[in-house]
């Protein structure tokens, strides 16, 4: 009986590690995208986008001002969707 309990505890610990590893991977991907969009497209690549006009200003300025906010909102919805899917996979979804 003790052997089954320790085996199930080990399996649960392994499942917990898998869940948190997947959670951290989603967070890291989201943070990288969140950093690349405003800094990469809005600041570093702005000279390349200076000829493309959107709404009366160049694309680099638009990405830094409005585009980064839209990407941030998209990341919030992506994270919520992906975490709900991950919760279902590991059986820890809310009721």
N, C-alpha and C positions, 0 to 999 in steps of 0.2 A: 504494500500500500504506500509506504514512504517513497519507494522508487517511482511510482506513478506520479505522486505529488511533486517530486523534484523534477521529473521529466516534463510535466505540464508547466511548472514554474519556469523551467529553462526555455520551453517553447514560447511561453508568454513574454519572457524577457527578450527573446530573439525577435518576436513580432513587434514589440515596443521599439527596439532598435531600428527595425525596418521602417516603422511608421515615422519616427523622428528623423531618420536619414532622408526620407522622401520629403518630409515637411521642410527641413533645412535646405534641400535642393531647390524646392519651389521658391523659398524665400530668397535664396542667393540669385536665382535666375531673375526674379522680379527686381531685386535691387540693382543688378547689372543693367537691365533694361532701363530702369528708372534713372540711373546715372548716365548712361550713354545718350539718351534722347536730349535732355537739356544741355549737357556739357558738350557732347560730341557734335550733335547737329546744330545746337543753338550757338555755341561758342567756337569750337575748333573748326568746324566745316562751314561756318557762316560765310567766309569769302567765296566759297564755291557756289553757295546758294544766293549770292547777292543779286544776280540777274533775274531770278525767278520771283515774280510779284504775286502776292496773295493778299487781297483785301487792302491794297494801297501800300503795303510794305513788303520788304523782301522775305523770302522763305525762312532764312535763318532767324530773323527777328520773330517771325510768326511762330516758329517751332519753340523758341525760347520762352515766348510769352503765353500763347494759347495751346500750342501743340503739346508741350510738356504736361500741362494740366489735364488734357484729354487722355494722354498716355497713362498718367497716374490714375485717373478714374477707371480706365480700361484694366489696369493692373489690379485694382481693388476687386473688380468683378471677376477677373480671371482667377485671382487667389481664392475668392469665396467659392467659385465653381469647382476649382481643382481640389480644394480642401474637403468639400462635401463628397466628391468622388473618392478621395483618399480615405475619408472616414468610413464610407460604405465598404471599401475594400478590406479595411482592417476591423470592421465591426464595432466602431466607436461612434457611430452617428448619433445625433440627438434625436430624441423621441418627439 
